[in-house]
Amino acid sequence: MPVARRAPASPGARLVAGRYRLRALLGRGGMGRVWLAEDELLHRPVALKQNISSDPASDRTHPAAGRRLLIEACAAASVSHKGVVTIYDVVTEDGRSWIVMEPLSGCTLAELVTVKGRLSIARVTYIGLRLIDVLMAAHRVGILHGDVKPANVYLCDDGRVVLIDFGIACSMLDEASDRTQILAGSPLYTAPERLRGGNPEPACDMFSLGATLFAAVEGKPPFSGGSLLSTVIAVVEEEPAPCLHAGPLRAVIEGLLTKNPKDRLTGDQARTALVDLQQRLRSGAASEVVEGGVGA
């Protein structure tokens, strides 16, 4: 879910699980809210995520809501990488589950593009490398994120790139997992084989990564939006919009957006290409094709 800038703290802040004092609403999305809170036991700031579908009814009334939150926490906690939010705990308050995690300071890639427009090739290359690293770390432990998109890429003030919201993540070992979750993410960034009902594979996350990098460097998604049906048809059947500003990134993005997953760039292939491009950008070898220079 998107994480917004901090809102003013409200008076009479709620205490969750007898320990976490809610201070401000950081953001809200289709499936949850994230709050900045104070851990009154350890005296440190934390972030708490509450599943909206569990409010006002309890997780006991809607067990799928609590189960989704637990799956998200377990998926994120199983990936040991600085590009994933650290999960501290899962607690229950009045029958509702909350994820307790590290707070992040910065903004999402979606927010940045909305404010600044398309980003430089150098910056998108850097973001792409960080995202490939975290996705490959997740894939190594059998976890697919399933919802890679600009709104789920958090750009921290210290330069860290964090892939957030593992709410529809699934295990590659579970053949029955997530056929009902295909449209739970954003169809504009979902691999065509998933929209056709295919099983989740690492290649699906790679397609979503390509669509995310396209949006970052071009300032818009690679496929036209509209109704759900028209969006699905566009992703499944149509070619992505042309890369007009990607320069030397074009080959990587187009390789990731290949319709056939068997022909799509793998994480290793995309990473090798981006590392090479980053070195060329730093040496100035690609400066003649980088619009706006190589700065972030």
N, C-alpha and C positions, 0 to 999 in steps of 0.2 A: 504494500500500500504506500501511497505517497506520504512523505514526512515533510510537514510544512515548518516554517519558522515559528518560534515560540510565541504563544499567545499570553496575554497578561494573566497572572495568577488570580484565581477567584478566592474570595474570603471563605472561611470555614472549610478549608480543604479537607477532603475525605481521607481517612486512614484505611488502607487496604491490608488485610491479613495482620492487623495489629502492628504493622511495621513500616509500611510505605505510605508516605504522605503525598498525595497528588498535589502538584504545584501548578502545572500548566498543560493545556492540550497542545501537543506538538503537531498532530496531524490526524487526518481521518481519511479512510478510503471505503471501498465497497464492502470490505469484510471486517474492518476493525478500526479501533482508535488507539493512538499512542500518546501516552502522557509522560511528561517529565515529573519525577517524584524524588523525594528525599528518603533514603534508607535511614530511619531514625535509630537503628541498632548500630550500624557501621559508620553512620554520619558521612554518607557519600551520595552523590546524585545517581539516579538510575532511571531507566525508561521502562514503563509498564505498557504492555499491549493487551487490550481487551477486545474480544471478538464481539462485534456489534450484534451478530445473530443470537448471542446469549443474553441480550438485554432487551426487554426486561425479564424475559423468562430465564430460568436457570438452566445450567448444562444438564441437569437431571431431566428437565422437561424436553430439551433439545440436545440429546447426547452427541449428535453430529457436530455441534458447535464446539463443545469441549474437546472432542476427538480431533477436530481440525487444528485447534490451537496446540494440542499436545504433539501432533504430527509435525507441525511447524517447528516447535521447540526442539524436538528430537532430531529433525533433519538438520537444522542449523547447528545444534550442539555436536553432531557427528562429524562436521567438517572443521578440521583444525587449520584455520587459515585466517590471516589478518584481514582478508577481504570479506569475512563473515562476522556479523555482530556476535559478540560473546554473550551466551545465555547464562544467567546466574541461577535462575530458579523458575519453577512454575508453582503458583500458589492459588488457593481457592478462597473466595470471599462470597458469602451468601449463595453458595452453590455455583458460582461462576469462576471460570479459570482466567488467570492472568499470566502472561510471560513477563518475567523480570529480566532485563538485559541492560547492557551498557548503553549509556546515552551517546548520541552522535551530534557533532556540531558542524553545520555546513548546509548544503542544499542538495536536492536531487538533480540528476542530469536533465530531467524534464523541466524543472523550474529554471535551471540555468539557460536552457535553449529558449524558453519562453521569454526570458528577460533580455538575453544578449543575442539571440538568433544563432545561426550556425557557428560552430566552433572551428578553430584552426585544425589543420591536418595533424600538426604535432601533438596537440592536446588530445585529439580523438585517438591517435595512435597509442598514446600513453594510457588512456582509459581502456582501450581495447586489450592491451597487454595485461593490465591488472584484472580485467574481467575474465580473460581466458585462463589466467592462473587460478582464479577461484573456482571457475567451472570445472577445470580439469581436476582440481583437488576434490571437488564434490563427486565427480564421476568416478574417481579412484576408489571411493568408499561406497559406490553404488547409489548415489543420490543424484537425481535430476531436479533442477530448479523448477522448470516448467513455466516460468513467468518472467523471463528476462525482458525488460523494457526500460525506457528512460526513467519512468517513475519509480523503478525499483533499483536504480543505480544511485547510490548516495556518495556525493563528493565532499569529503571531510575538509575542514579548514587546514588540516596539517598535510594535505596531499593524498591521504589514504582514500582508496576507492572501495566502497563496500557494496556488495550485492545483498539487498534486504528482501524481506518478505518471502519466506519459504512456505507460505500458506498452502500452496498446491503442489509442493515438492513431492516426489514419489520415489520409490525404490525400483531400481532396474530389475530386482529379483522378484518383484511381485507382478506377475502377469495379469492379475485382475485389477491392478491399481489404476485409478484415475481415468478410466474411460468416461466416467461421469463428470470429470473435471476438465475436459478438453476446452470448453468455452468459459471456464471459470477465470481464466486469465484474459489477456487482451488479444482478440483475433488478429489485429493488425500486426502483431509481433509473434504470432504462433506459426510453427512450421506447417506446410500444406499437408504433410502426411498425418499430422495429428488432427487437423481439421477433417480429414477423411476418416478418422477413427482408428488410425494405426497405433501400435504400441509405442510408448515413450522410449527414446533412444538418445544417446549423447548428441547425435546429429540434430535433434530437435532444438536443443539449447544453442547449438552453433548457428542455426538459421535465425533464431531470435536475437542472438548477438549481432549477426550481420544487419538485421533490421534496425537494431539499436544504434549501431555505429553509423548507418546511413542517416538516421534521424539526427544524429549529433552533428555530422559534417554537412548535411544538406539543409537542416532546419525543419524537416518535415518527414513523416514516415514514407517508406518506399512504395506503399500501396495506398490508394485513395480510400477514405473512410466513407461513411454513410450508414445505411441500415446494416444490421448484422448479416443478413443474407448477401448483400452486395459486397461487404468486406470479405466474407468467407470465399465468395466466388473469385474476387480479385486476387487473394493470396494463393488460392489453389490453381487458378487457370491463367492469370495474367502475368506478364513480365513486370518486374519492379520498375519504377520510374528511373530514368537515366541519371547516372552520377554526374552532376554538372560541376561540382566543387571539390570532389574527393581527390583529384589528382592521382598521385601514386598509391593512394588508398583504394582506388577503384577496383583493382584486381582482387584484393582481399575481400572487399565487401561483396562483389559479384560472386566470388567463389563460395562465400558463406550463404548467399541467397539462392544458390542453385536449387531448383525444384526437387530433383532426384537426390535423396539423401546419400546414395551410393557415390554420387559424383561431387558431393559437397566437400569443402575443405574440412579436414579434421582439426581438432584443437592444436595438435602438434604442428600441422602444416600452417595454420593461420598464425600461430605464435612465431614460427621461424620467419615467416614473411614480415610480420610486424617488427620483430627484432632487427631484421635487416633494414627495413625502412627507417626505423628510429635511428640507427647508426648513420644512414645516409643523410637524414635530416640534420643530425648533429654535426656532420662533417661539411654540410652545405652542398653535397652532391645532388640533392633533389630540390634545391632551392628554386631552380628555374621553373618547376612545375607546382610549387606550393603557393597558392594564392594567399596573400597577406603575410607571407613570411612563415617562420617556424616557431614563433613564440606561442605561449599558451593563451 
